[in-house]
Amino acid sequence: MSAPHQHQQPQSQSQPHPHPHPHAEHVQHEQHEQVDEGGERYWDGRYGESDRIWSGDANAALVRETSQLPPGRALDLGCGEGGDAIWLARRGWRVTGTDISGVALERAAGHAAEAGVGDLVEWRRHDLAESFPAGEFDLVSACFLHTYGEFPRERILRTAAAAVAPGGTLLIVGHGGWASWQENPHPEVHFPTPGEVVEQLELPEGDWEVPVAEEHERIQEQPDGTPGTRTDNAVKVRRLR
């Protein structure tokens, strides 16, 4: 599947690209990782267009589905400028944030330092089609993990499930279709339903429970500034053992 990548609500205005943030040294580059230069160039260029693309607020579905979880170790896949990771860190989670874009990660590290949680978040650059962060996590979050071109999303999400510790949670939030103002610009694109997402995870029977698998509609600002609607879906699964 290919569709626009999204972390949080986009900014309505663009501003000049800033100089590298002084806290950029907190971004880690694991020796084993491989990063596709085409995808990396695209997203570095996309983030380089302005000094902030996303609102900085945590995704509403993440807030809704994880607020009651006790803090532990979290992995944020496709963390972008760090809004979700910083929100989790403020609630006491120790977070690993990963993204293909070094520009996004440097910006995220700066935002985390400004928020006073820089010591709770580790930033790692990965092309998830090629490499995946090591370790087990009490929460793995994949919010709007979509991108242009070939992208093995189903395989990546199965790898994400394998990284969940016993008793931990995997949260997947994605688009359920094009926005109300988009007239299906790519008919070949299929947005999976919540049921299809659960099926694609191939979870071993008896090892997992599925407390949430549902669609929800939200208001999103259209390019002309007026409100539009978008249907998204959320899948939350919990590993029992």
N, C-alpha and C positions, 0 to 999 in steps of 0.2 A: 504494500500500500504506500502511496505517496501523497502527502498533503502538507500544508504549511505547519511548521513547528511553532509551538506556542508555550510559554511558561506562565506568565501572568497576563493581566489585562495590558494591552499596549498603551504607550503614551500617545496623546493626541497631537503633540507637537514634537518637532525634532530640534536638537540643539547641536552646536559644534562638538566634534569629537575631542575629548580631553587628552591631556598628556598622560602617560602611564602612571597609575597610582603608586605611591611609595610603598604600599603593602603588597605589591605584586610578587615579592619573593616568597609569599606563603603558598603560591600555587605549585603543586608537586607534579613532576613528570616521571611516572614510573618507568623503569628500564624496559619492562616487557611489553609496554603498550605500543600499538601501531596506530597512526592517525592518517586517514585518507586525506591527501592534500587537497583534492577537489572539494570534499565536504568541509574541511577545515577552512579553506580559502573562502568558500561561500559564507560560512557563518561568521568568520572574522570580519569579512566585508560587511555583512549585515549589521553586526554590532558596531562596526566602525562608522556607520552612517550618522550616529547621534550618541550623546553621552548617556542616554537611557532609552531602552526600547520598551521595557515592561514597567508596570506601575510600582513595583517593589512590594506590593501587598501579596500575602500568601494566597494561593488558590483557595477559593471558597470551599471546594470539595475536600481539600486537604484539612482545612480547619474543621469542617463539619465531621469528618470521619476519624480524625485522630486526636481531637481535643481531650477525649476521656482516656487515652492510652497513657500508662505510666512511662516516663522518659527512659530511654536506654540508648542503644546505638542505632542510628538511622543512616540510610543511604538514599540520596536524592539523585535520580537519574535524569540527565538533561536539566541541570540546575540553573542554567542561564546566568542571570545577574544576581542570583542568590536569595530571592524573596522567600521561597519556601524553606530553604535551609536555615536562614536567619530566624525565621519565625519558630522553627523547631528548636534551634539553639536557645532562644529566649525562654523556651519552656523547659529547658534543662537537658535536652537531647545532646548527645555527642554525634556530630553529623559529618559524613563524607559526602561532599558535593562533587558531581562529575559532569563534564560537558566536553564537546568536541572543540569548542572555541576557547583558545587561550585568552583572547580579548575579553570574553564574558567572564572567565574565571578570575582574571586580574581585577575586573570591576567588582565582582562578587566579594573578593577578599577585602577590597577597600570598604564596601558597604558593611561587611561583618565587623571590621575593625571600628568603624564609626558607630556601630550599634553596641559595641562593647562585648561582642561574643566571638571575636576573632580566634580566641584560644579554644573554642568549642567546635570549630568547623575546619576540616581539612579539605582542600580543593585539589582534585586530580583530573587531569586531562585524558580523556578516553574517546576514541571512536568505538562506540559500543558494538558495532558490527565486527570489530577486530579484537577487542580486549574488554575486560570487565574487572571492576575493583575486587580485590581479594577480601575474604572475611565473611563472617556471619553477622546478620543485623536483625534487630528487633522490629524494625520498620524499614521496608523498601518502598519508596514512592516513585512512581513513573507518571508524571502529570503532563499530558499533551506531548507524548514522545512520538511525534510525527516529523517527517522531513521529506524533502524532495528527493527524487531518484530512487534507486534500489536501496532497500533498507529492511533487514531481516527482523522486523519488529516482533513477530511471534517467537522466534528463537531467543531474542534478547529477553523477552518477558518470561520465558521458561527458565532462563539462566537467573533472572531476578528472583523467581520463586525458589530456586535452589539455594539462593543466598539468604533466605529467611531462616532465622533460628527457631527451634521449637518454641511454640507459644507466641511467635512473632506474626507480623501482619504485612501483607503485600497490598498496596493500594495502586490501582491503575485508573487514571482519569483520561478520557480521550474524547475527541469529537465524534458525534453521532451522525453528522451530516454537514453539508455546507450551510453557511449562515444565510439568513433570510434574504439578504440583498445580493447573494451570489447565485447566478442561474446555472448551477452545476457546470462549472468551467472545465471539469475533467471527468467526463462520464465513465471513464474506465476505473476511476478510484472507488473502492468499496470501503466504507466505514463499518467496522464490525459492530454488531450489537453486543450488549452486555453478555448475553448467553454465548455468543460466539467467542468472546474474549475468554470466558471461563473454560470453554471447550478447548481452545487453543493452548491453554496452559498445561493440559494433560496432567492434572494433579492426581497423584495416587489415591485411590479410594480409601477412605478411612483415616487418611493423614491430614486432611484439610476440611474446614468448614467455610461456607460462603455466606456471610451475614449480609452482604450488600451486592446486588447486581441489578442496576437500574439506570434508566435514562432520566435526565432532568433538563429543563429549559432555563436559560438565563438571558438576561438583557446584556447586549454588547453594543457599544457605540459604533455606528456605521462610519464609513469614510467621510460622509458629509456632516458628521457630528450629531445626527439624530439617532435615537435608540432603535436597535434592531434586535432580533432574537437569534439564539443559537441553541441547538440541542446537543448536549454532551452526555456522556455516560460515565458511571463510576462502578468499579468492581473492587470489592474489598474481600480478601480471603485471609484466613488465619490458619497457620500451621499448628496442628494439634500435637504432633510428635516428630 
